[in-house]
Amino acid sequence: MKKNLFVIVLALLMAVALMACSAEEAVETAQEPKEESAQVEEVVEEAEEEIEEAEEDKEEALEDSTEGADLLSQLSGQMPKSLKMKMTTESFGMVTSSISYYEGDNTRTEIMIEGLGTSVIIYNADEEIIYSYVEGEELATRIMGADIDSAEEIGLTVDITSKYTELTEEIPDNMIARKEELDGEEVVYIEVTEVDDEMGEMLIKMWYSTKYNTPLKYEVLVDGQSFMLLTVTELETDMDIDSSIFMPPMGMEFIDVDLDSMLEMTELGD
């Protein structure tokens, strides 16, 4: 009996061993195609990634090589919702510093002139009024029916953010536009030559920020000499601006002027 039991147990052990071996072989056989399939998928994924990277490199190369009107067409022109810029302006041998605030169509520029104080020019788009005064004085000029473009045209204010639009509304054949870097910032360098009846040939240069969609530097040369150079030294965007800065201080006395009348006087003077 013991012998028979021993034989049965031995047979069972052998059967179990055989089943285990068969199962292991089956598992290995089943895993082989899976491993091969995983390797194939990995190769395919790597190939797809390489193709995508090649396409991206190609697109970047095309963008980097774009110049002129095609490059300008890629710029969004959408400024941040609010903007504060500190600038220096060199003109007629004099250097002035200024701070400009922009929110929507409202602008405020403070121009600091040594020995003359701080001149403030505000354009309030809702009221269509330009306020001009010197800090610390009670008398101010209030220009009614103001259009910011017309105001800039007759020299009441200088809005550097409008220079890009002004320069690129009509793209002349002689305009140069290419990507460059200015103080570590990516910019589009724009250059165009214009002829003015009074000033003669003017070379206009602009370094336009692709990040902030505003010029960081603007220069006008007349007969090869720098006539005006405006440089942004500090820039802050998308911050909260107190709307009261687009109004003059309380208690000021105003001299009211109509912008249309000023334009007519300017035209008569010409």
PyRosetta script that sets phi, psi and omega in degrees:
from pyrosetta import init, pose_from_sequence

init()
pose = pose_from_sequence("MKKNLFVIVLALLMAVALMACSAEEAVETAQEPKEESAQVEEVVEEAEEEIEEAEEDKEEALEDSTEGADLLSQLSGQMPKSLKMKMTTESFGMVTSSISYYEGDNTRTEIMIEGLGTSVIIYNADEEIIYSYVEGEELATRIMGADIDSAEEIGLTVDITSKYTELTEEIPDNMIARKEELDGEEVVYIEVTEVDDEMGEMLIKMWYSTKYNTPLKYEVLVDGQSFMLLTVTELETDMDIDSSIFMPPMGMEFIDVDLDSMLEMTELGD")
pose.set_psi(1, -47.9)
pose.set_omega(1, 178.4)
pose.set_phi(2, -59.7)
pose.set_psi(2, -38.2)
pose.set_omega(2, -179.2)
pose.set_phi(3, -64.8)
pose.set_psi(3, -42.6)
pose.set_omega(3, 179.0)
pose.set_phi(4, -63.4)
pose.set_psi(4, -42.1)
pose.set_omega(4, 177.0)
pose.set_phi(5, -61.1)
pose.set_psi(5, -41.7)
pose.set_omega(5, 179.0)
pose.set_phi(6, -60.7)
pose.set_psi(6, -41.2)
pose.set_omega(6, -180.0)
pose.set_phi(7, -65.8)
pose.set_psi(7, -42.7)
pose.set_omega(7, -179.7)
pose.set_phi(8, -63.1)
pose.set_psi(8, -46.5)
pose.set_omega(8, 179.3)
pose.set_phi(9, -59.9)
pose.set_psi(9, -42.9)
pose.set_omega(9, 179.4)
pose.set_phi(10, -63.1)
pose.set_psi(10, -40.2)
pose.set_omega(10, 179.0)
pose.set_phi(11, -64.7)
pose.set_psi(11, -41.2)
pose.set_omega(11, 179.1)
pose.set_phi(12, -64.3)
pose.set_psi(12, -41.9)
pose.set_omega(12, 179.1)
pose.set_phi(13, -62.2)
pose.set_psi(13, -41.8)
pose.set_omega(13, 178.7)
pose.set_phi(14, -65.3)
pose.set_psi(14, -40.7)
pose.set_omega(14, 179.2)
pose.set_phi(15, -62.7)
pose.set_psi(15, -44.7)
pose.set_omega(15, 178.5)
pose.set_phi(16, -60.7)
pose.set_psi(16, -42.4)
pose.set_omega(16, 179.9)
pose.set_phi(17, -62.2)
pose.set_psi(17, -43.5)
pose.set_omega(17, 179.5)
pose.set_phi(18, -64.2)
pose.set_psi(18, -41.9)
pose.set_omega(18, 179.0)
pose.set_phi(19, -63.1)
pose.set_psi(19, -39.2)
pose.set_omega(19, 179.5)
pose.set_phi(20, -63.6)
pose.set_psi(20, -44.7)
pose.set_omega(20, 179.3)
pose.set_phi(21, -62.8)
pose.set_psi(21, -43.6)
pose.set_omega(21, -179.9)
pose.set_phi(22, -63.0)
pose.set_psi(22, -42.0)
pose.set_omega(22, 179.9)
pose.set_phi(23, -64.2)
pose.set_psi(23, -41.5)
pose.set_omega(23, 179.7)
pose.set_phi(24, -62.6)
pose.set_psi(24, -42.0)
pose.set_omega(24, 178.5)
pose.set_phi(25, -64.7)
pose.set_psi(25, -38.9)
pose.set_omega(25, 179.7)
pose.set_phi(26, -64.6)
pose.set_psi(26, -41.3)
pose.set_omega(26, 179.1)
pose.set_phi(27, -62.9)
pose.set_psi(27, -45.5)
pose.set_omega(27, 179.3)
pose.set_phi(28, -61.7)
pose.set_psi(28, -41.6)
pose.set_omega(28, 179.8)
pose.set_phi(29, -64.3)
pose.set_psi(29, -40.1)
pose.set_omega(29, -179.9)
pose.set_phi(30, -69.1)
pose.set_psi(30, -33.8)
pose.set_omega(30, -177.0)
pose.set_phi(31, -74.1)
pose.set_psi(31, -30.8)
pose.set_omega(31, -176.4)
pose.set_phi(32, -56.3)
pose.set_psi(32, -51.2)
pose.set_omega(32, 179.1)
pose.set_phi(33, -64.6)
pose.set_psi(33, -32.9)
pose.set_omega(33, 178.6)
pose.set_phi(34, -63.8)
pose.set_psi(34, -43.4)
pose.set_omega(34, 179.4)
pose.set_phi(35, -63.6)
pose.set_psi(35, -41.7)
pose.set_omega(35, 179.0)
pose.set_phi(36, -64.1)
pose.set_psi(36, -41.5)
pose.set_omega(36, 179.0)
pose.set_phi(37, -62.7)
pose.set_psi(37, -41.5)
pose.set_omega(37, 179.1)
pose.set_phi(38, -63.3)
pose.set_psi(38, -39.1)
pose.set_omega(38, 178.6)
pose.set_phi(39, -65.0)
pose.set_psi(39, -41.6)
pose.set_omega(39, 179.0)
pose.set_phi(40, -63.0)
pose.set_psi(40, -44.7)
pose.set_omega(40, 179.3)
pose.set_phi(41, -61.1)
pose.set_psi(41, -41.1)
pose.set_omega(41, 179.4)
pose.set_phi(42, -61.4)
pose.set_psi(42, -43.0)
pose.set_omega(42, 178.8)
pose.set_phi(43, -63.2)
pose.set_psi(43, -42.6)
pose.set_omega(43, -179.9)
pose.set_phi(44, -63.2)
pose.set_psi(44, -44.4)
pose.set_omega(44, 179.3)
pose.set_phi(45, -61.6)
pose.set_psi(45, -43.5)
pose.set_omega(45, 178.6)
pose.set_phi(46, -61.5)
pose.set_psi(46, -41.0)
pose.set_omega(46, 179.6)
pose.set_phi(47, -64.7)
pose.set_psi(47, -41.7)
pose.set_omega(47, 179.0)
pose.set_phi(48, -64.1)
pose.set_psi(48, -41.9)
pose.set_omega(48, 178.0)
pose.set_phi(49, -61.4)
pose.set_psi(49, -42.1)
pose.set_omega(49, 179.3)
pose.set_phi(50, -63.6)
pose.set_psi(50, -39.1)
pose.set_omega(50, 178.6)
pose.set_phi(51, -64.9)
pose.set_psi(51, -44.2)
pose.set_omega(51, 178.8)
pose.set_phi(52, -61.3)
pose.set_psi(52, -44.0)
pose.set_omega(52, 179.2)
pose.set_phi(53, -62.8)
pose.set_psi(53, -39.5)
pose.set_omega(53, 179.3)
pose.set_phi(54, -64.2)
pose.set_psi(54, -40.3)
pose.set_omega(54, 178.9)
pose.set_phi(55, -65.4)
pose.set_psi(55, -42.8)
pose.set_omega(55, 178.5)
pose.set_phi(56, -63.0)
pose.set_psi(56, -43.3)
pose.set_omega(56, 178.2)
pose.set_phi(57, -60.9)
pose.set_psi(57, -38.7)
pose.set_omega(57, 180.0)
pose.set_phi(58, -65.2)
pose.set_psi(58, -44.1)
pose.set_omega(58, 179.4)
pose.set_phi(59, -63.3)
pose.set_psi(59, -43.5)
pose.set_omega(59, 179.1)
pose.set_phi(60, -62.8)
pose.set_psi(60, -40.6)
pose.set_omega(60, 179.0)
pose.set_phi(61, -63.3)
pose.set_psi(61, -39.7)
pose.set_omega(61, 178.7)
pose.set_phi(62, -65.4)
pose.set_psi(62, -43.5)
pose.set_omega(62, 179.8)
pose.set_phi(63, -64.0)
pose.set_psi(63, -42.3)
pose.set_omega(63, -179.3)
pose.set_phi(64, -65.7)
pose.set_psi(64, -30.3)
pose.set_omega(64, -177.1)
pose.set_phi(65, -86.5)
pose.set_psi(65, -10.0)
pose.set_omega(65, -179.8)
pose.set_phi(66, -69.1)
pose.set_psi(66, 137.6)
pose.set_omega(66, 179.9)
pose.set_phi(67, -139.2)
pose.set_psi(67, 174.1)
pose.set_omega(67, 172.9)
pose.set_phi(68, 62.3)
pose.set_psi(68, -144.3)
pose.set_omega(68, -175.7)
pose.set_phi(69, -60.4)
pose.set_psi(69, -35.3)
pose.set_omega(69, 179.7)
pose.set_phi(70, -62.7)
pose.set_psi(70, -38.9)
pose.set_omega(70, 179.0)
pose.set_phi(71, -68.2)
pose.set_psi(71, -43.4)
pose.set_omega(71, -179.6)
pose.set_phi(72, -63.0)
pose.set_psi(72, -32.9)
pose.set_omega(72, -179.5)
pose.set_phi(73, -68.0)
pose.set_psi(73, -18.9)
pose.set_omega(73, 179.8)
pose.set_phi(74, -81.1)
pose.set_psi(74, -15.1)
pose.set_omega(74, -177.3)
pose.set_phi(75, -79.8)
pose.set_psi(75, 136.2)
pose.set_omega(75, -176.0)
pose.set_phi(76, -76.1)
pose.set_psi(76, -34.5)
pose.set_omega(76, -177.9)
pose.set_phi(77, 73.6)
pose.set_psi(77, 5.2)
pose.set_omega(77, -178.8)
pose.set_phi(78, -89.2)
pose.set_psi(78, 109.4)
pose.set_omega(78, -179.0)
pose.set_phi(79, -76.2)
pose.set_psi(79, 159.4)
pose.set_omega(79, 172.1)
pose.set_phi(80, -60.1)
pose.set_psi(80, 158.7)
pose.set_omega(80, -176.8)
pose.set_phi(81, -64.4)
pose.set_psi(81, -28.5)
pose.set_omega(81, 175.7)
pose.set_phi(82, -144.7)
pose.set_psi(82, 152.8)
pose.set_omega(82, -172.1)
pose.set_phi(83, -152.0)
pose.set_psi(83, 138.4)
pose.set_omega(83, 174.5)
pose.set_phi(84, -130.9)
pose.set_psi(84, 126.2)
pose.set_omega(84, -177.9)
pose.set_phi(85, -131.1)
pose.set_psi(85, 136.0)
pose.set_omega(85, 169.8)
pose.set_phi(86, -102.5)
pose.set_psi(86, 135.2)
pose.set_omega(86, -174.1)
pose.set_phi(87, -138.6)
pose.set_psi(87, 158.0)
pose.set_omega(87, 168.5)
pose.set_phi(88, -120.6)
pose.set_psi(88, 143.3)
pose.set_omega(88, 179.2)
pose.set_phi(89, -127.1)
pose.set_psi(89, 127.0)
pose.set_omega(89, 176.8)
pose.set_phi(90, -111.2)
pose.set_psi(90, 120.1)
pose.set_omega(90, -179.9)
pose.set_phi(91, -158.8)
pose.set_psi(91, 139.5)
pose.set_omega(91, -179.8)
pose.set_phi(92, 53.7)
pose.set_psi(92, 35.5)
pose.set_omega(92, 177.1)
pose.set_phi(93, 75.4)
pose.set_psi(93, 8.5)
pose.set_omega(93, -178.8)
pose.set_phi(94, -118.3)
pose.set_psi(94, 141.2)
pose.set_omega(94, 178.9)
pose.set_phi(95, -113.1)
pose.set_psi(95, 125.2)
pose.set_omega(95, 177.0)
pose.set_phi(96, -122.4)
pose.set_psi(96, 153.5)
pose.set_omega(96, 175.8)
pose.set_phi(97, -114.9)
pose.set_psi(97, 150.7)
pose.set_omega(97, -177.4)
pose.set_phi(98, -150.1)
pose.set_psi(98, 160.0)
pose.set_omega(98, 173.9)
pose.set_phi(99, -127.2)
pose.set_psi(99, 129.9)
pose.set_omega(99, 178.1)
pose.set_phi(100, -120.1)
pose.set_psi(100, 140.3)
pose.set_omega(100, 176.2)
pose.set_phi(101, -118.4)
pose.set_psi(101, 136.2)
pose.set_omega(101, 178.1)
pose.set_phi(102, -130.7)
pose.set_psi(102, 131.7)
pose.set_omega(102, 172.5)
pose.set_phi(103, -147.4)
pose.set_psi(103, 112.6)
pose.set_omega(103, -171.9)
pose.set_phi(104, 62.5)
pose.set_psi(104, -128.8)
pose.set_omega(104, 177.5)
pose.set_phi(105, -95.3)
pose.set_psi(105, -2.4)
pose.set_omega(105, 179.8)
pose.set_phi(106, -80.1)
pose.set_psi(106, 139.3)
pose.set_omega(106, 177.8)
pose.set_phi(107, -136.7)
pose.set_psi(107, 150.8)
pose.set_omega(107, 173.8)
pose.set_phi(108, -141.7)
pose.set_psi(108, 126.9)
pose.set_omega(108, 178.6)
pose.set_phi(109, -125.0)
pose.set_psi(109, 127.8)
pose.set_omega(109, 176.5)
pose.set_phi(110, -110.4)
pose.set_psi(110, 119.1)
pose.set_omega(110, -176.9)
pose.set_phi(111, -109.9)
pose.set_psi(111, 118.7)
pose.set_omega(111, -178.8)
pose.set_phi(112, -97.3)
pose.set_psi(112, 117.6)
pose.set_omega(112, 178.9)
pose.set_phi(113, -119.2)
pose.set_psi(113, 121.9)
pose.set_omega(113, -176.8)
pose.set_phi(114, -58.6)
pose.set_psi(114, 127.6)
pose.set_omega(114, 178.7)
pose.set_phi(115, 85.6)
pose.set_psi(115, -12.4)
pose.set_omega(115, -178.2)
pose.set_phi(116, -118.4)
pose.set_psi(116, -3.3)
pose.set_omega(116, 178.6)
pose.set_phi(117, 87.9)
pose.set_psi(117, -161.7)
pose.set_omega(117, -177.4)
pose.set_phi(118, -113.0)
pose.set_psi(118, 119.5)
pose.set_omega(118, 177.4)
pose.set_phi(119, -93.2)
pose.set_psi(119, 134.7)
pose.set_omega(119, -177.9)
pose.set_phi(120, -118.3)
pose.set_psi(120, 130.0)
pose.set_omega(120, 175.7)
pose.set_phi(121, -124.7)
pose.set_psi(121, 121.8)
pose.set_omega(121, -178.6)
pose.set_phi(122, -118.1)
pose.set_psi(122, 133.6)
pose.set_omega(122, 170.3)
pose.set_phi(123, -113.9)
pose.set_psi(123, 114.2)
pose.set_omega(123, 178.1)
pose.set_phi(124, -100.9)
pose.set_psi(124, 107.0)
pose.set_omega(124, -172.7)
pose.set_phi(125, -66.1)
pose.set_psi(125, -36.3)
pose.set_omega(125, -178.9)
pose.set_phi(126, -65.6)
pose.set_psi(126, -40.2)
pose.set_omega(126, -179.4)
pose.set_phi(127, -86.6)
pose.set_psi(127, -15.3)
pose.set_omega(127, -173.6)
pose.set_phi(128, 54.8)
pose.set_psi(128, 49.9)
pose.set_omega(128, -179.1)
pose.set_phi(129, -131.5)
pose.set_psi(129, 140.4)
pose.set_omega(129, 170.9)
pose.set_phi(130, -107.8)
pose.set_psi(130, 125.8)
pose.set_omega(130, 175.5)
pose.set_phi(131, -104.7)
pose.set_psi(131, 133.8)
pose.set_omega(131, 179.3)
pose.set_phi(132, -134.8)
pose.set_psi(132, 125.4)
pose.set_omega(132, -179.4)
pose.set_phi(133, -159.4)
pose.set_psi(133, 168.7)
pose.set_omega(133, 175.9)
pose.set_phi(134, -108.0)
pose.set_psi(134, 130.4)
pose.set_omega(134, -179.4)
pose.set_phi(135, -56.9)
pose.set_psi(135, 135.0)
pose.set_omega(135, 179.7)
pose.set_phi(136, 94.6)
pose.set_psi(136, -12.2)
pose.set_omega(136, 177.7)
pose.set_phi(137, -105.2)
pose.set_psi(137, 152.3)
pose.set_omega(137, -175.0)
pose.set_phi(138, -93.7)
pose.set_psi(138, -13.3)
pose.set_omega(138, -177.7)
pose.set_phi(139, -94.8)
pose.set_psi(139, 133.7)
pose.set_omega(139, -179.4)
pose.set_phi(140, -137.8)
pose.set_psi(140, 154.4)
pose.set_omega(140, 174.7)
pose.set_phi(141, -99.2)
pose.set_psi(141, 133.5)
pose.set_omega(141, 179.2)
pose.set_phi(142, -120.1)
pose.set_psi(142, 110.2)
pose.set_omega(142, -175.4)
pose.set_phi(143, -98.3)
pose.set_psi(143, 114.1)
pose.set_omega(143, -174.3)
pose.set_phi(144, -86.5)
pose.set_psi(144, 157.0)
pose.set_omega(144, 177.6)
pose.set_phi(145, 60.3)
pose.set_psi(145, 38.7)
pose.set_omega(145, -171.5)
pose.set_phi(146, -80.9)
pose.set_psi(146, 134.5)
pose.set_omega(146, 170.6)
pose.set_phi(147, -114.9)
pose.set_psi(147, 124.4)
pose.set_omega(147, -171.4)
pose.set_phi(148, -60.0)
pose.set_psi(148, -35.0)
pose.set_omega(148, 179.7)
pose.set_phi(149, -66.6)
pose.set_psi(149, -43.8)
pose.set_omega(149, 179.0)
pose.set_phi(150, -66.6)
pose.set_psi(150, -38.5)
pose.set_omega(150, 179.2)
pose.set_phi(151, -62.6)
pose.set_psi(151, -40.2)
pose.set_omega(151, 179.0)
pose.set_phi(152, -69.1)
pose.set_psi(152, -36.0)
pose.set_omega(152, -178.6)
pose.set_phi(153, -60.5)
pose.set_psi(153, -36.9)
pose.set_omega(153, -179.2)
pose.set_phi(154, -97.3)
pose.set_psi(154, 11.8)
pose.set_omega(154, 170.8)
pose.set_phi(155, 85.5)
pose.set_psi(155, 16.1)
pose.set_omega(155, 179.2)
pose.set_phi(156, -73.9)
pose.set_psi(156, -31.6)
pose.set_omega(156, -179.3)
pose.set_phi(157, -154.0)
pose.set_psi(157, 158.4)
pose.set_omega(157, 176.7)
pose.set_phi(158, -123.8)
pose.set_psi(158, 115.8)
pose.set_omega(158, 179.8)
pose.set_phi(159, -108.6)
pose.set_psi(159, 104.0)
pose.set_omega(159, -176.5)
pose.set_phi(160, -63.8)
pose.set_psi(160, -29.0)
pose.set_omega(160, -178.6)
pose.set_phi(161, -68.5)
pose.set_psi(161, -21.9)
pose.set_omega(161, 179.7)
pose.set_phi(162, -85.6)
pose.set_psi(162, -10.7)
pose.set_omega(162, -176.0)
pose.set_phi(163, -64.5)
pose.set_psi(163, -36.1)
pose.set_omega(163, -179.6)
pose.set_phi(164, -63.6)
pose.set_psi(164, -48.0)
pose.set_omega(164, 179.5)
pose.set_phi(165, -60.8)
pose.set_psi(165, -44.5)
pose.set_omega(165, -179.7)
pose.set_phi(166, -60.2)
pose.set_psi(166, -39.3)
pose.set_omega(166, -175.1)
pose.set_phi(167, -78.4)
pose.set_psi(167, -27.9)
pose.set_omega(167, -172.3)
pose.set_phi(168, -112.2)
pose.set_psi(168, 7.2)
pose.set_omega(168, 177.7)
pose.set_phi(169, -58.5)
pose.set_psi(169, -44.8)
pose.set_omega(169, 174.2)
pose.set_phi(170, -125.0)
pose.set_psi(170, 114.9)
pose.set_omega(170, -175.3)
pose.set_phi(171, -88.1)
pose.set_psi(171, 109.1)
pose.set_omega(171, -179.7)
pose.set_phi(172, -74.3)
pose.set_psi(172, 162.7)
pose.set_omega(172, -178.4)
pose.set_phi(173, -64.0)
pose.set_psi(173, -28.9)
pose.set_omega(173, -176.1)
pose.set_phi(174, -88.4)
pose.set_psi(174, 7.9)
pose.set_omega(174, -179.4)
pose.set_phi(175, -75.4)
pose.set_psi(175, 135.9)
pose.set_omega(175, 176.0)
pose.set_phi(176, -107.7)
pose.set_psi(176, 134.6)
pose.set_omega(176, 175.7)
pose.set_phi(177, -144.5)
pose.set_psi(177, 124.5)
pose.set_omega(177, -179.9)
pose.set_phi(178, -152.9)
pose.set_psi(178, 159.6)
pose.set_omega(178, 178.9)
pose.set_phi(179, -80.2)
pose.set_psi(179, 137.7)
pose.set_omega(179, 177.3)
pose.set_phi(180, -145.3)
pose.set_psi(180, -177.9)
pose.set_omega(180, 172.4)
pose.set_phi(181, -121.9)
pose.set_psi(181, 139.5)
pose.set_omega(181, 177.1)
pose.set_phi(182, -130.7)
pose.set_psi(182, 111.4)
pose.set_omega(182, -178.7)
pose.set_phi(183, 51.8)
pose.set_psi(183, 42.4)
pose.set_omega(183, 176.8)
pose.set_phi(184, 83.7)
pose.set_psi(184, -4.3)
pose.set_omega(184, 179.3)
pose.set_phi(185, -100.8)
pose.set_psi(185, 139.9)
pose.set_omega(185, 175.8)
pose.set_phi(186, -74.5)
pose.set_psi(186, 128.1)
pose.set_omega(186, -179.5)
pose.set_phi(187, -134.3)
pose.set_psi(187, 162.7)
pose.set_omega(187, 168.8)
pose.set_phi(188, -105.7)
pose.set_psi(188, 118.9)
pose.set_omega(188, 178.5)
pose.set_phi(189, -85.2)
pose.set_psi(189, 125.5)
pose.set_omega(189, -178.9)
pose.set_phi(190, -121.3)
pose.set_psi(190, 134.7)
pose.set_omega(190, -179.5)
pose.set_phi(191, -139.7)
pose.set_psi(191, 134.0)
pose.set_omega(191, 178.2)
pose.set_phi(192, -149.4)
pose.set_psi(192, 147.4)
pose.set_omega(192, 178.2)
pose.set_phi(193, -107.4)
pose.set_psi(193, 129.7)
pose.set_omega(193, 178.1)
pose.set_phi(194, -125.8)
pose.set_psi(194, 156.8)
pose.set_omega(194, 179.0)
pose.set_phi(195, -117.2)
pose.set_psi(195, 122.2)
pose.set_omega(195, 178.9)
pose.set_phi(196, -107.6)
pose.set_psi(196, 139.2)
pose.set_omega(196, -177.4)
pose.set_phi(197, -58.6)
pose.set_psi(197, -37.2)
pose.set_omega(197, -176.9)
pose.set_phi(198, -92.3)
pose.set_psi(198, -42.6)
pose.set_omega(198, -173.1)
pose.set_phi(199, -91.5)
pose.set_psi(199, -15.3)
pose.set_omega(199, -179.5)
pose.set_phi(200, 86.5)
pose.set_psi(200, -147.0)
pose.set_omega(200, -176.9)
pose.set_phi(201, -79.0)
pose.set_psi(201, 126.9)
pose.set_omega(201, -179.7)
pose.set_phi(202, -119.1)
pose.set_psi(202, 131.5)
pose.set_omega(202, 174.6)
pose.set_phi(203, -103.4)
pose.set_psi(203, 118.4)
pose.set_omega(203, -177.6)
pose.set_phi(204, -107.8)
pose.set_psi(204, 128.5)
pose.set_omega(204, 179.5)
pose.set_phi(205, -122.5)
pose.set_psi(205, 141.3)
pose.set_omega(205, 178.1)
pose.set_phi(206, -142.2)
pose.set_psi(206, 140.2)
pose.set_omega(206, 174.8)
pose.set_phi(207, -114.9)
pose.set_psi(207, 104.7)
pose.set_omega(207, -170.3)
pose.set_phi(208, -101.9)
pose.set_psi(208, 122.5)
pose.set_omega(208, -177.8)
pose.set_phi(209, -73.5)
pose.set_psi(209, 125.3)
pose.set_omega(209, 176.4)
pose.set_phi(210, -78.4)
pose.set_psi(210, -17.8)
pose.set_omega(210, -179.9)
pose.set_phi(211, -83.4)
pose.set_psi(211, -43.4)
pose.set_omega(211, -175.7)
pose.set_phi(212, -103.1)
pose.set_psi(212, -8.1)
pose.set_omega(212, -178.5)
pose.set_phi(213, 54.4)
pose.set_psi(213, 49.5)
pose.set_omega(213, 175.8)
pose.set_phi(214, -155.0)
pose.set_psi(214, 150.0)
pose.set_omega(214, 177.7)
pose.set_phi(215, -65.2)
pose.set_psi(215, 141.3)
pose.set_omega(215, 174.5)
pose.set_phi(216, -104.2)
pose.set_psi(216, -14.1)
pose.set_omega(216, 179.9)
pose.set_phi(217, -157.8)
pose.set_psi(217, 141.3)
pose.set_omega(217, -176.9)
pose.set_phi(218, -146.4)
pose.set_psi(218, 127.7)
pose.set_omega(218, -177.1)
pose.set_phi(219, -136.9)
pose.set_psi(219, 140.3)
pose.set_omega(219, 175.1)
pose.set_phi(220, -121.5)
pose.set_psi(220, 124.7)
pose.set_omega(220, 177.7)
pose.set_phi(221, -113.8)
pose.set_psi(221, 135.5)
pose.set_omega(221, 177.7)
pose.set_phi(222, -119.4)
pose.set_psi(222, 121.7)
pose.set_omega(222, -177.0)
pose.set_phi(223, 53.6)
pose.set_psi(223, 38.4)
pose.set_omega(223, 176.5)
pose.set_phi(224, 83.0)
pose.set_psi(224, -6.3)
pose.set_omega(224, -179.8)
pose.set_phi(225, -104.7)
pose.set_psi(225, 140.3)
pose.set_omega(225, -179.4)
pose.set_phi(226, -67.6)
pose.set_psi(226, 118.2)
pose.set_omega(226, 179.1)
pose.set_phi(227, -90.8)
pose.set_psi(227, -39.8)
pose.set_omega(227, 177.2)
pose.set_phi(228, -152.1)
pose.set_psi(228, 136.4)
pose.set_omega(228, 176.7)
pose.set_phi(229, -133.2)
pose.set_psi(229, 117.4)
pose.set_omega(229, 179.4)
pose.set_phi(230, -114.5)
pose.set_psi(230, 125.3)
pose.set_omega(230, -176.1)
pose.set_phi(231, -128.4)
pose.set_psi(231, 129.4)
pose.set_omega(231, 175.4)
pose.set_phi(232, -81.2)
pose.set_psi(232, 123.6)
pose.set_omega(232, -178.3)
pose.set_phi(233, -101.4)
pose.set_psi(233, -28.2)
pose.set_omega(233, 176.6)
pose.set_phi(234, -143.2)
pose.set_psi(234, 147.1)
pose.set_omega(234, -178.3)
pose.set_phi(235, -146.3)
pose.set_psi(235, 133.5)
pose.set_omega(235, 178.1)
pose.set_phi(236, -134.5)
pose.set_psi(236, 138.2)
pose.set_omega(236, -176.1)
pose.set_phi(237, -128.2)
pose.set_psi(237, 162.2)
pose.set_omega(237, 172.7)
pose.set_phi(238, 51.0)
pose.set_psi(238, 45.7)
pose.set_omega(238, 175.4)
pose.set_phi(239, -112.3)
pose.set_psi(239, 166.8)
pose.set_omega(239, 178.5)
pose.set_phi(240, -79.3)
pose.set_psi(240, 125.8)
pose.set_omega(240, 178.5)
pose.set_phi(241, -114.9)
pose.set_psi(241, 128.7)
pose.set_omega(241, 176.9)
pose.set_phi(242, -66.6)
pose.set_psi(242, 120.3)
pose.set_omega(242, -176.0)
pose.set_phi(243, -62.4)
pose.set_psi(243, -18.1)
pose.set_omega(243, -179.1)
pose.set_phi(244, -66.1)
pose.set_psi(244, -18.6)
pose.set_omega(244, -179.2)
pose.set_phi(245, -71.8)
pose.set_psi(245, -11.6)
pose.set_omega(245, 177.7)
pose.set_phi(246, -95.4)
pose.set_psi(246, 19.8)
pose.set_omega(246, 173.6)
pose.set_phi(247, -132.3)
pose.set_psi(247, 149.9)
pose.set_omega(247, 178.3)
pose.set_phi(248, -74.0)
pose.set_psi(248, 164.9)
pose.set_omega(248, 178.6)
pose.set_phi(249, -63.1)
pose.set_psi(249, 155.3)
pose.set_omega(249, 178.1)
pose.set_phi(250, -67.3)
pose.set_psi(250, 150.1)
pose.set_omega(250, 174.0)
pose.set_phi(251, 83.9)
pose.set_psi(251, 10.9)
pose.set_omega(251, -179.8)
pose.set_phi(252, -84.6)
pose.set_psi(252, 150.7)
pose.set_omega(252, 176.1)
pose.set_phi(253, -100.0)
pose.set_psi(253, 131.2)
pose.set_omega(253, -172.4)
pose.set_phi(254, -109.8)
pose.set_psi(254, 141.6)
pose.set_omega(254, 166.6)
pose.set_phi(255, -101.4)
pose.set_psi(255, 114.4)
pose.set_omega(255, -176.1)
pose.set_phi(256, -87.2)
pose.set_psi(256, 131.4)
pose.set_omega(256, -179.6)
pose.set_phi(257, -132.8)
pose.set_psi(257, 142.2)
pose.set_omega(257, 176.8)
pose.set_phi(258, -95.2)
pose.set_psi(258, 130.3)
pose.set_omega(258, -176.3)
pose.set_phi(259, -62.4)
pose.set_psi(259, -40.2)
pose.set_omega(259, -179.7)
pose.set_phi(260, -59.6)
pose.set_psi(260, -40.7)
pose.set_omega(260, 178.7)
pose.set_phi(261, -63.9)
pose.set_psi(261, -40.3)
pose.set_omega(261, 178.4)
pose.set_phi(262, -63.3)
pose.set_psi(262, -40.3)
pose.set_omega(262, 179.0)
pose.set_phi(263, -64.8)
pose.set_psi(263, -40.4)
pose.set_omega(263, 177.8)
pose.set_phi(264, -62.7)
pose.set_psi(264, -41.6)
pose.set_omega(264, 178.6)
pose.set_phi(265, -64.1)
pose.set_psi(265, -38.6)
pose.set_omega(265, 178.4)
pose.set_phi(266, -64.0)
pose.set_psi(266, -42.5)
pose.set_omega(266, 179.4)
pose.set_phi(267, -65.9)
pose.set_psi(267, -37.9)
pose.set_omega(267, 177.1)
pose.set_phi(268, -65.8)
pose.set_psi(268, -36.6)
pose.set_omega(268, 179.0)
pose.set_phi(269, -66.1)
pose.set_psi(269, -32.0)
pose.set_omega(269, 178.5)
pose.set_phi(270, -71.6)
pose.dump_pdb("model.pdb")
